[in-house]
Amino acid sequence: MSNVALMVSGGIAAYKACEVLRGLQKAGHEVRVAMTADAERFVGKTTFEALTKHPVLTDLYGQTGDPIPHITLSEWADVALVCPATANVMAKMVTGIADDALSTTLLACACPVLVAPAMNVRMWLNPATQANVETLRSRGIELIMPTTGELACGDVGEGKLESVENIVAATLDALCAQTAPQDLAGKTVLINAGPTREAIDPVRFIANASTGKMGYSIAAEAVRRGATVRLVSGPVSLEPPKGADVTHVTSAAEMLEACLAAFDGADAAICTAAVADYTPKKSADHKLKKTVERVDVIELVETADILAALSAEKGERVVVGFAAETNDVIPYAQAKLARKGCDLIVANDVSRSDSTFGSDTSRIAFVSASGVEELDTLPKSQVAEKIIDRLVGLLEARA
Ligand code: CTP
């Protein structure tokens, strides 16, 4: 359980701070609130006191019996979240103005600070506000950017508070990053993910059912553990993990080239991508017309094996491969370990509904020269943790 200081400033979106607070509590964290006088015009502090079962900080003097409540709250917090953040509060943060309980507490915070702005579109787009956003960012403050939509004033545009769900998720990520062991600090890890698309013509391609979830989860975990992450991704509809350096590719040939480049200077590679094994020998430069040129047969040629190519040049570096199988999972994985020359194969039985493409869970086994370890079905985030644990072990064994 961690501690979140929720800083509520005065905008109509203040009522959404109640839902953010509940979301953080549901995730198991303790929340305490500081509010500006203007925020109290929108939501009474009684609401926050009832939700947190704790006094809300609105005044620096004599309110709680604590002579220095702003220092107490700033030291208690593992993360501070300003939600909603008005243009005024951001301007105060930039200039270091501390003229009420909220801004004084923020000035005293040494923990990570997240800011979720909400305001009228013209106030948001005003060069003064935009410059303040950039300054806050440059100081390491995380901006949870507002979205575009109908605003409380009736205007339509940018300035709407990000969804409660995403604000909670960003805060949980910040808490997570604080508590994760930094056992990959100083290491660079290449991860490839997703499917590849092999073009038949400009509008048709051969692909597969990979969604990229596993690879993206592993990339997020590697970032959380302090690694520099180079993510080479085929076409997927996932938001890349924050902090990863992403190269987007389409075909197996592009993925090979990007991976070879990214492996240069890296300490390890994890190949989760479902790379097409075959690609059309020829790809038409125009859309094929069935009335003009029948395509009854597509001649295919084998693609390069990226995992084998990285393993061939790995030297002392660690390379991990995946094996998605529907039967004889362990023997096939053992054969792949030998054939591809990598250090570890993560075998995955994709015939199971709790471990198939796109599912949120996986049932994996680690197959290496030292033997086979079968794990229970776990959420992909926990599978990612186990895989990174293994990678850390392999890297330590090399050191
Ligand atoms: N792989 C790769 N390049 C390819 C094919 C596969 O790098 N052209 C990698 C995958 O990223 C994965 C591992 O090899 O880490 C195993 O992939 P899989 O598709 O299960 O194996 P294949 O080599 O295609 O073998 P098979 O078709 O016999 O299952």
Boltz pocket constraint, residues with backbone or C-beta under 6 A from the ligand:
constraints:
  - pocket:
      binder: B
      contacts: [[A, 252], [A, 271], [A, 272], [A, 273], [A, 274], [A, 275], [A, 276], [A, 277], [A, 303], [A, 304], [A, 305], [A, 306], [A, 307], [A, 308], [A, 320], [A, 321], [A, 322], [A, 323], [A, 324], [A, 325], [A, 336]]
      max_distance: 6.0
